[in-house]
Amino acid sequence: MSSLKIVHLLLLCGLPLLAWGQRCGFTDTRPIGDQGMTNIMVNIEDYLNNDLANAGQGLCGVSVYFQHSYVYDFTLTVTSPAGQSVELIGPINNQTRPPTNLTRWFIDFDRCAEPFQPDPGASGVWNNNFPFNWSAFGTFRGDYHPANGCLEDFNTGPVNGDWTFSFNTERFGQSGRVTYLLLEFCDDANAQGPCCFANAGELQPIPNLEFCEQTPNLPLGLPPRYRQPRPDAAQYDYTYVIARNDSILFTQDDPNLGMLQAGSYEICGLSYRTGELDQLNLDGSLDFDELRADFDAVTPAFCGDLTSVCQTVNLYPIPEPRDLNVTICEGSAYLIGGTNYFTSGTRQITLVGRAGCDSIVLYNVTLAEPDGTDDFETEGFLLYPNPARDYAILRTPQGFRARDLRITDLLGRRYGVAATSGTGDGLLIDLRRLPPGTYALTAADGARRWRGRLVVRH
């Protein structure tokens, strides 16, 4: 439809046949009944030029988005508040033609004074008797003249009032649904101001998107999905609104969160009337719920529409490097990042973090010097072989009887081992049940004690 006009639409699923008015339209799905008449009333209000007979006023166009399983035995008629009617789709065919299952029509009906632009092969004046078969599963977007009469025939009576769309299915077992109805009036001056037909479509969010802050480049492909034709590109633009921690901060035509600081980000698609985006408040005081409420208000800040579902992205902070100084006793260990460290020295350790935000630890290990308080004996003790496989022998000095033998790993876990007296002062230790590793072995005889390290290999 070529001229500037105002549009009114009403489709409410599950409402009675008389529904309340929606000045600037409503999109939903309404079934077209199986064999019979389905009427939908559209209440038009507040047009300043309220007489269809006045110069410059009239019905300039109608848009209909619908599906029907057998369009040839189907009619659509629109009737004004004064009772004037024009048949947009028809006539009843009573022929046997291929069904039109899941065919979609996104079509406009124009004034007869305007040129039609039908789909290839179809008649410019809608005619169910025309020898053209609408293909099943097809999509059609042409501009047509009504099947019977012209939109110019609406030339008397008020604009404001109830307009009726009558959908008549003649053939048994056939049905459809209508998803969009638009009435376009030639003089669009209305007491409530101009209508807004921004439509942001739907986003299909990607789950669990998380990255590290300050990542140089984070492009996010989030094309909107539409179940009907998009708003006129000559009048409406599209961008993405980005909020951090629930505060709207900026817009991007191609969302990219590269080099941004940590936080929880939400990205919503925004359709808006061209030239009005500078009315969007970006000082951080607005959240998405408040913006949606503004769009729904009688006098919004500007004409726009947000996607109902948005994309969430979490950016996590980069941990600061840490210096870790640890002193351990010989034979013990310190666990960090899943690795045991039991020798002295300085190391740079990278600990894997969430979303790739790894942390760096400068780890300095010092072995404690013996202070004599432990009073462990060393003279006369011998542990061999070391490393050992299945058995090890502990030789003790004369007079030392190892009454208490303990073996622990570097995490302090104690293991039970069998030990039997061998020849002389030797003690045979069974290692077959120990997993390979490094162990601390202690032996005691009353107040006398000894400690050593044993490496087990199988």
C-alpha positions as CSV (number, residue, x, y, z in Angstrom):
1,M,0.0,0.0,0.0
2,S,1.7,3.1,-1.2
3,S,0.2,6.1,0.6
4,L,0.5,7.2,4.2
5,K,-2.4,5.8,6.2
6,I,-3.3,4.8,9.7
7,V,-3.9,1.2,10.5
8,H,-6.3,-0.5,12.9
9,L,-6.3,-4.2,13.7
10,L,-8.0,-6.6,16.0
11,L,-7.4,-10.3,16.4
12,L,-7.9,-11.8,19.9
13,C,-7.7,-15.5,20.3
14,G,-10.6,-16.9,22.3
15,L,-12.6,-13.7,22.5
16,P,-16.3,-13.5,21.7
17,L,-17.3,-12.3,18.2
18,L,-17.6,-8.7,19.4
19,A,-14.2,-7.6,20.7
20,W,-12.9,-4.4,22.2
21,G,-11.3,-1.8,20.0
22,Q,-7.5,-1.5,19.5
23,R,-6.8,1.8,17.9
24,C,-3.4,0.9,16.4
25,G,-4.0,-2.8,16.0
26,F,-3.3,-6.1,17.6
27,T,-1.6,-9.3,16.4
28,D,-2.8,-12.8,17.4
29,T,-4.2,-16.0,15.9
30,R,-8.0,-16.5,15.4
31,P,-9.4,-19.7,13.9
32,I,-11.5,-19.6,10.7
33,G,-14.3,-22.1,11.4
34,D,-15.0,-25.3,9.6
35,Q,-17.9,-24.7,7.1
36,G,-19.6,-21.6,8.3
37,M,-19.2,-17.9,9.1
38,T,-16.7,-16.4,11.4
39,N,-17.2,-12.7,12.2
40,I,-14.6,-10.4,13.8
41,M,-15.6,-6.9,14.8
42,V,-13.0,-4.1,14.9
43,N,-13.9,-1.0,16.9
44,I,-12.4,2.2,15.4
45,E,-12.2,5.3,17.6
46,D,-11.1,8.9,17.7
47,Y,-10.6,9.7,14.1
48,L,-10.9,13.5,13.6
49,N,-12.2,13.2,10.0
50,N,-15.0,10.9,11.0
51,D,-17.0,11.0,7.7
52,L,-16.2,8.6,4.9
53,A,-17.9,11.0,2.5
54,N,-15.5,13.9,3.3
55,A,-12.8,14.8,0.9
56,G,-9.6,13.1,1.6
57,Q,-11.2,10.5,3.9
58,G,-12.0,6.8,3.1
59,L,-10.7,3.3,3.4
60,C,-7.4,3.3,1.5
61,G,-6.2,-0.2,2.1
62,V,-6.7,-3.5,4.0
63,S,-4.0,-6.0,4.9
64,V,-4.9,-9.6,5.7
65,Y,-2.5,-12.4,6.9
66,F,-4.2,-15.8,6.9
67,Q,-4.1,-19.5,6.1
68,H,-6.8,-21.7,4.6
69,S,-6.9,-25.3,3.5
70,Y,-9.2,-24.7,0.5
71,V,-9.2,-21.0,-0.4
72,Y,-11.4,-21.5,-3.6
73,D,-14.6,-22.1,-1.5
74,F,-13.8,-19.3,0.9
75,T,-14.9,-15.6,1.0
76,L,-13.9,-12.6,3.1
77,T,-16.1,-9.6,3.3
78,V,-15.5,-6.3,5.2
79,T,-18.5,-4.2,6.3
80,S,-18.4,-0.5,7.5
81,P,-20.3,0.9,10.5
82,A,-22.9,2.2,8.0
83,G,-23.4,-1.2,6.5
84,Q,-21.5,-0.8,3.2
85,S,-19.7,-4.1,2.2
86,V,-16.9,-5.1,-0.2
87,E,-16.0,-8.7,-0.9
88,L,-12.2,-8.9,-0.7
89,I,-11.8,-12.7,-1.4
90,G,-14.2,-14.7,-3.5
91,P,-16.4,-16.0,-5.1
92,I,-17.4,-19.4,-3.9
93,N,-15.9,-21.8,-6.6
94,N,-17.7,-25.2,-6.2
95,Q,-14.9,-26.8,-8.2
96,T,-12.4,-29.5,-7.5
97,R,-9.0,-27.8,-7.2
98,P,-5.8,-28.8,-5.4
99,P,-6.0,-28.1,-1.6
100,T,-4.0,-25.1,-0.2
101,N,-2.8,-26.8,3.0
102,L,-0.4,-24.6,5.0
103,T,-0.3,-22.0,2.3
104,R,0.2,-18.5,3.8
105,W,-1.1,-15.2,2.4
106,F,0.4,-11.9,3.5
107,I,-1.6,-9.8,1.1
108,D,-2.8,-6.2,0.7
109,F,-6.0,-5.0,-0.9
110,D,-5.7,-1.5,-2.5
111,R,-8.1,1.0,-4.0
112,C,-9.1,0.2,-7.6
113,A,-7.5,3.5,-8.6
114,E,-4.1,2.2,-7.6
115,P,-2.2,-0.4,-9.7
116,F,-2.3,-4.0,-8.4
117,Q,0.9,-6.1,-8.0
118,P,-0.3,-9.7,-7.7
119,D,1.9,-12.7,-7.1
120,P,3.2,-14.3,-10.3
121,G,0.4,-16.1,-12.2
122,A,-2.4,-14.8,-10.0
123,S,-5.2,-12.4,-11.1
124,G,-4.7,-8.8,-10.0
125,V,-8.4,-8.7,-9.1
126,W,-8.9,-11.5,-6.7
127,N,-11.0,-14.2,-8.4
128,N,-11.3,-17.8,-7.1
129,N,-12.6,-18.8,-10.5
130,F,-9.3,-17.7,-12.2
131,P,-7.4,-20.6,-13.6
132,F,-4.5,-20.3,-11.2
133,N,-3.8,-22.8,-8.4
134,W,-2.2,-21.5,-5.2
135,S,0.5,-24.0,-4.3
136,A,0.3,-25.8,-1.0
137,F,2.9,-24.8,1.6
138,G,3.5,-21.6,-0.5
139,T,3.9,-18.0,0.7
140,F,2.2,-15.1,-1.2
141,R,2.7,-11.4,-0.7
142,G,0.9,-9.6,-3.6
143,D,-1.2,-6.5,-3.7
144,Y,-4.7,-7.1,-5.1
145,H,-8.0,-5.4,-5.9
146,P,-11.1,-6.8,-4.2
147,A,-13.0,-9.7,-5.7
148,N,-16.3,-7.7,-5.8
149,G,-16.4,-3.9,-5.5
150,C,-13.7,-1.4,-4.6
151,L,-12.5,0.2,-1.4
152,E,-13.7,3.5,-2.9
153,D,-17.3,2.1,-2.3
154,F,-16.9,3.0,1.4
155,N,-18.1,6.5,0.8
156,T,-20.8,7.3,3.4
157,G,-21.2,7.0,7.1
158,P,-18.7,7.3,10.0
159,V,-15.1,6.1,10.2
160,N,-15.4,5.5,14.0
161,G,-17.5,2.5,15.0
162,D,-17.6,-1.3,14.4
163,W,-16.1,-2.7,11.2
164,T,-16.9,-6.3,10.6
165,F,-14.7,-8.9,8.9
166,S,-16.8,-11.9,7.8
167,F,-14.9,-15.2,6.9
168,N,-17.1,-17.7,5.2
169,T,-15.9,-21.3,4.6
170,E,-18.3,-23.1,2.3
171,R,-16.7,-26.5,1.8
172,F,-17.1,-29.1,4.6
173,G,-14.0,-30.2,6.4
174,Q,-11.9,-27.1,5.4
175,S,-10.7,-24.4,7.8
176,G,-8.0,-21.9,8.4
177,R,-6.8,-19.1,10.7
178,V,-6.2,-15.4,10.4
179,T,-3.2,-13.8,12.2
180,Y,-3.3,-10.1,11.1
181,L,-5.9,-7.6,10.0
182,L,-5.2,-4.0,9.1
183,L,-7.6,-1.2,8.1
184,E,-5.8,1.8,6.6
185,F,-7.7,5.1,6.5
186,C,-6.7,7.9,4.0
187,D,-6.8,10.7,6.5
188,D,-4.9,9.4,9.5
189,A,-5.4,12.3,11.9
190,N,-6.4,10.8,15.3
191,A,-7.0,12.4,18.7
192,Q,-4.5,9.9,20.2
193,G,-1.7,10.7,17.8
194,P,0.0,8.6,15.1
195,C,0.1,4.8,15.4
196,C,3.3,2.9,15.9
197,F,3.9,-0.3,13.9
198,A,7.3,-1.2,15.2
199,N,7.8,-5.0,15.6
200,A,11.0,-6.4,17.0
201,G,10.2,-10.0,16.2
202,E,11.6,-12.8,18.3
203,L,15.2,-13.6,19.5
204,Q,16.3,-17.2,20.0
205,P,18.7,-16.9,22.9
206,I,21.8,-19.0,23.1
207,P,22.0,-20.7,26.6
208,N,24.9,-20.3,29.0
209,L,26.9,-17.6,27.2
210,E,29.8,-16.6,29.5
211,F,33.2,-15.1,28.8
212,C,36.0,-13.3,30.5
213,E,35.9,-9.6,30.7
214,Q,38.0,-7.4,28.4
215,T,37.9,-10.1,25.7
216,P,39.0,-8.2,22.6
217,N,36.2,-9.3,20.3
218,L,32.8,-10.9,21.2
219,P,30.4,-10.7,18.3
220,L,27.0,-12.1,18.9
221,G,24.9,-13.1,15.9
222,L,21.3,-12.6,17.1
223,P,19.1,-12.2,14.0
224,P,15.4,-11.7,14.9
225,R,12.8,-14.2,13.7
226,Y,9.5,-13.0,12.3
227,R,6.2,-14.9,11.9
228,Q,4.8,-12.2,9.6
229,P,6.3,-9.5,7.3
230,R,8.7,-7.1,8.9
231,P,7.8,-3.4,9.4
232,D,8.4,-1.2,6.4
233,A,12.2,-0.6,6.1
234,A,11.5,2.9,4.7
235,Q,9.9,3.8,8.0
236,Y,11.4,1.6,10.7
237,D,15.0,0.6,11.7
238,Y,16.4,-2.1,13.9
239,T,19.1,-2.1,16.6
240,Y,20.0,-3.9,19.8
241,V,19.7,-2.4,23.3
242,I,22.3,-3.6,25.9
243,A,21.9,-3.4,29.6
244,R,24.4,-4.2,32.3
245,N,23.2,-5.3,35.7
246,D,19.6,-4.3,34.7
247,S,20.6,-0.7,33.6
248,I,20.2,0.2,29.9
249,L,23.5,1.7,28.8
250,F,24.0,1.7,25.0
251,T,22.8,0.4,21.6
252,Q,24.6,-1.5,18.9
253,D,23.4,-2.5,15.4
254,D,25.7,-5.5,15.5
255,P,26.0,-6.6,19.1
256,N,29.6,-7.1,20.3
257,L,30.6,-7.2,24.0
258,G,34.3,-7.0,23.3
259,M,36.5,-5.1,25.8
260,L,33.6,-4.6,28.3
261,Q,34.0,-5.0,32.1
262,A,32.6,-7.8,34.1
263,G,28.8,-7.9,34.7
264,S,25.6,-9.6,33.7
265,Y,24.5,-8.2,30.3
266,E,21.1,-8.5,28.6
267,I,20.6,-7.8,24.9
268,C,17.2,-7.1,23.5
269,G,16.2,-6.4,19.9
270,L,14.6,-3.0,19.3
271,S,12.4,-2.0,16.3
272,Y,11.8,1.8,16.1
273,R,10.5,4.5,13.9
274,T,13.3,6.0,11.8
275,G,14.8,9.1,13.4
276,E,13.5,8.6,16.9
277,L,16.3,6.5,18.5
278,D,17.8,9.6,20.1
279,Q,14.8,9.7,22.4
280,L,16.0,6.6,24.2
281,N,17.4,7.3,27.7
282,L,20.9,5.8,28.0
283,D,22.0,7.3,31.4
284,G,21.5,3.9,33.2
285,S,18.3,4.9,35.0
286,L,16.1,2.8,32.8
287,D,15.6,-1.0,32.7
288,F,13.9,-3.1,30.1
289,D,10.6,-3.5,32.0
290,E,10.3,0.3,32.3
291,L,11.1,0.7,28.6
292,R,8.4,-1.8,27.7
293,A,5.9,0.0,29.9
294,D,6.8,3.3,28.2
295,F,6.1,1.7,24.8
296,D,2.7,0.5,26.0
297,A,1.8,4.0,27.4
298,V,-0.7,6.3,25.6
299,T,2.1,8.8,24.9
300,P,5.4,6.9,24.8
301,A,8.8,8.6,24.5
302,F,9.1,7.3,21.0
303,C,7.7,4.6,18.7
304,G,9.4,1.3,19.4
305,D,9.1,-2.4,20.3
306,L,11.4,-4.7,22.3
307,T,11.7,-8.4,21.9
308,S,9.9,-10.2,24.7
309,V,12.8,-12.6,25.2
310,C,16.4,-11.3,25.3
311,Q,19.9,-12.8,25.3
312,T,21.8,-12.9,28.6
313,V,25.7,-12.9,28.6
314,N,27.8,-13.1,31.7
315,L,31.3,-11.6,31.7
316,Y,33.5,-12.7,34.6
317,P,36.3,-10.6,36.2
318,I,40.0,-11.5,35.7
319,P,41.5,-12.4,39.1
320,E,44.5,-10.4,40.2
321,P,47.8,-12.3,40.4
322,R,48.5,-13.7,43.9
323,D,51.7,-14.2,45.8
324,L,51.5,-17.3,48.0
325,N,54.3,-18.0,50.5
326,V,54.1,-21.4,52.1
327,T,56.4,-23.2,54.6
328,I,56.0,-27.0,54.9
329,C,57.8,-29.6,56.8
330,E,60.0,-32.1,54.9
331,G,57.9,-35.1,53.9
332,S,54.6,-33.1,53.8
333,A,52.9,-31.4,50.8
334,Y,50.8,-28.4,49.8
335,L,47.9,-28.9,47.5
336,I,47.1,-26.1,45.0
337,G,45.2,-26.4,41.7
338,G,44.9,-30.2,42.1
339,T,48.7,-30.7,42.3
340,N,50.8,-31.5,45.4
341,Y,54.0,-29.6,45.9
342,F,56.5,-30.9,48.4
343,T,59.8,-29.4,47.3
344,S,61.1,-25.9,47.9
345,G,61.2,-23.3,45.1
346,T,59.2,-20.5,43.4
347,R,56.7,-21.4,40.6
348,Q,54.2,-19.5,38.5
349,I,51.0,-21.6,38.5
350,T,47.9,-20.9,36.3
351,L,44.6,-22.0,37.9
352,V,41.8,-22.6,35.4
353,G,38.9,-20.3,36.1
354,R,35.3,-20.0,34.9
355,A,34.7,-18.8,31.3
356,G,38.4,-18.8,30.7
357,C,39.2,-16.2,33.4
358,D,42.3,-18.0,34.7
359,S,44.2,-16.8,37.7
360,I,48.0,-16.7,38.2
361,V,49.6,-17.7,41.5
362,L,53.3,-17.0,42.3
363,Y,53.9,-19.9,44.7
364,N,57.0,-19.9,46.9
365,V,57.6,-23.0,49.0
366,T,60.1,-23.2,51.8
367,L,61.0,-26.3,53.7
368,A,61.1,-25.8,57.5
369,E,64.5,-26.3,59.1
370,P,64.5,-29.0,61.9
371,D,64.4,-27.2,65.3
372,G,65.2,-30.3,67.4
373,T,61.9,-30.4,69.0
374,D,60.8,-33.4,67.1
375,D,63.7,-35.5,68.5
376,F,63.6,-38.0,65.7
377,E,66.6,-40.5,65.6
378,T,68.6,-41.1,62.5
379,E,71.6,-43.1,63.5
380,G,71.5,-46.8,62.8
381,F,68.3,-46.7,60.6
382,L,68.2,-47.9,57.0
383,L,65.2,-48.2,54.7
384,Y,65.8,-50.1,51.5
385,P,65.2,-50.7,48.6
386,N,63.9,-47.1,48.0
387,P,62.2,-46.8,45.6
388,A,60.6,-50.1,46.4
389,R,58.0,-52.3,44.7
390,D,56.3,-55.1,46.7
391,Y,58.4,-55.1,49.9
392,A,60.8,-52.8,51.8
393,I,63.1,-53.5,54.8
394,L,63.6,-51.2,57.7
395,R,66.8,-51.9,59.7
396,T,66.8,-50.4,63.1
397,P,69.7,-49.9,65.6
398,Q,70.3,-52.5,68.4
399,G,67.7,-52.3,71.1
400,F,65.0,-50.4,69.0
401,R,61.9,-52.5,68.5
402,A,59.4,-50.9,66.0
403,R,56.3,-51.4,68.1
404,D,54.3,-48.6,66.2
405,L,54.7,-48.4,62.5
406,R,52.8,-45.8,60.5
407,I,52.7,-45.0,56.8
408,T,50.9,-41.9,55.3
409,D,50.7,-40.3,51.9
410,L,51.5,-36.6,51.1
411,L,47.8,-35.7,51.9
412,G,48.1,-37.1,55.4
413,R,46.0,-40.2,54.6
414,R,47.1,-43.2,56.7
415,Y,47.4,-46.7,55.2
416,G,47.5,-50.0,56.9
417,V,50.5,-52.2,56.1
418,A,51.7,-55.6,57.3
419,A,55.1,-55.8,58.8
420,T,57.0,-58.8,60.1
421,S,60.3,-59.3,61.8
422,G,63.0,-60.5,59.6
423,T,66.6,-61.6,60.3
424,G,68.6,-59.5,62.7
425,D,67.1,-56.2,63.5
426,G,65.3,-55.8,60.2
427,L,61.5,-55.3,59.6
428,L,59.9,-56.6,56.4
429,I,57.1,-54.2,55.2
430,D,54.5,-55.5,52.7
431,L,53.8,-52.7,50.1
432,R,51.6,-54.7,47.6
433,R,48.4,-53.0,48.6
434,L,49.8,-49.4,48.4
435,P,49.2,-47.4,45.2
436,P,52.3,-46.0,43.7
437,G,53.4,-42.7,45.2
438,T,55.5,-41.0,47.9
439,Y,54.9,-41.9,51.5
440,A,56.1,-40.8,55.0
441,L,57.1,-43.8,57.2
442,T,57.4,-43.4,61.0
443,A,58.4,-46.0,63.5
444,A,58.3,-45.7,67.3
445,D,59.6,-47.6,70.3
446,G,58.2,-45.8,73.4
447,A,59.8,-42.4,73.4
448,R,62.2,-43.2,70.7
449,R,61.1,-42.3,67.1
450,W,62.3,-42.4,63.5
451,R,60.9,-40.8,60.3
452,G,61.8,-41.4,56.7
453,R,60.4,-41.1,53.1
454,L,59.5,-44.1,50.9
455,V,58.7,-44.2,47.2
456,V,56.5,-47.0,46.0
457,R,56.5,-48.2,42.4
458,H,54.7,-51.3,41.0
